[in-house]
């Protein structure tokens, strides 16, 4: 499921250049893949809770924070630009969204490197 999650993440980035709501749909597919990936990794989380993998725990928490920022900023951008809402309109949501995407991607690569080495 890790590869599928990474592929949906890359597809969502490519989806920025495709018409309509492609980016948003691919982002939701990425979110679903991440949820399935985490649901299938319960043994990994048991090891984290037992304190056996401290480096992994730090990376996982950082990924969670970055992905939460990515999702929240994406939701606000969607509501503000596509639905006409006005949620903190002076805040630069796009910069936060892009930064969260970059950080999420780098942390996911680090996580994959840790798991596969």
C-alpha positions in Angstrom: 0.0 0.0 0.0 3.0 2.3 0.5 3.8 2.3 -3.2 0.1 3.0 -4.1 0.1 5.9 -1.6 3.2 7.3 -3.2 1.8 6.9 -6.7 -1.4 8.7 -5.7 0.7 11.5 -4.2 2.7 11.9 -7.4 -0.5 11.7 -9.5 -2.1 14.5 -7.4 1.0 16.7 -8.1 0.6 15.9 -11.8 -3.1 16.5 -11.4 -2.4 20.2 -10.9 -1.9 20.5 -14.6 -5.0 18.5 -15.6 -8.5 20.0 -16.1 -11.3 20.3 -13.6 -11.2 18.8 -10.1 -8.5 16.1 -11.0 -6.1 17.3 -8.4 -8.8 17.2 -5.7 -10.0 13.7 -6.7 -6.4 12.3 -6.8 -5.8 14.0 -3.4 -8.8 12.1 -1.9 -7.5 8.9 -3.5 -4.1 9.6 -1.8 -5.9 10.1 1.5 -7.8 6.8 1.1 -4.6 4.9 0.3 -2.8 6.4 3.3 -5.7 5.3 5.6 -5.6 1.8 4.1 -1.8 1.7 4.5 -2.0 2.7 8.1 -4.8 0.2 8.8 -2.6 -2.5 7.4 0.4 -1.4 9.6 -1.0 -2.0 13.0 1.9 -4.3 14.0 4.3 -1.5 13.1 2.4 0.9 15.3 2.5 -1.7 18.2 6.3 -1.7 17.9 6.3 2.1 17.9 4.1 2.2 21.0 6.5 -0.2 22.8 9.4 2.2 22.1 11.3 -0.2 19.9 11.6 2.2 17.0 12.2 5.8 18.2 13.6 7.1 14.9 10.6 5.7 13.0 8.2 7.2 15.6 9.6 10.7 15.0 9.3 10.4 11.2 5.8 9.1 11.5 4.7 11.9 13.8 6.3 14.5 11.4 4.5 12.9 8.4 1.2 12.9 10.2 1.7 16.6 11.1 2.7 17.5 7.5 -0.2 15.5 5.9 -2.7 17.0 8.3 -1.5 20.5 7.3 -1.7 19.4 3.7 -5.3 18.2 4.0 -6.5 21.2 6.1 -4.9 23.8 3.8 -6.3 21.9 0.7 -9.8 22.0 2.2 -9.5 25.7 3.0 -8.2 26.4 -0.5 -11.1 24.4 -2.0 -13.7 26.1 0.1 -12.3 29.6 -0.5 -11.6 29.4 -4.3 -14.2 26.9 -5.5 -17.1 27.4 -3.0 -16.8 31.1 -2.3 -16.0 30.8 1.4 -13.9 33.4 3.1 -11.8 31.5 5.7 -8.9 33.7 6.8 -8.7 35.3 3.3 -5.5 37.3 4.1 -3.6 34.1 5.0 -1.4 32.6 2.2 -3.0 29.1 2.2 -1.4 28.2 -1.1 2.1 28.6 0.2 1.3 26.5 3.3 -0.3 23.9 1.0 2.8 23.7 -1.3 5.2 23.7 1.7 3.2 20.9 3.4 3.3 18.9 0.2 7.0 19.2 -0.2 7.7 18.3 3.4 5.2 15.4 3.3 6.9 14.1 0.1 10.4 14.3 1.6 9.3 12.7 4.9 7.5 9.9 3.0 10.8 9.2 1.1 12.7 9.1 4.4 10.0 6.7 5.9 10.3 4.4 2.9 14.1 4.4 3.1 13.9 3.5 6.8 11.5 0.7 6.2 13.2 -0.8 3.2 16.8 -0.7 4.5 
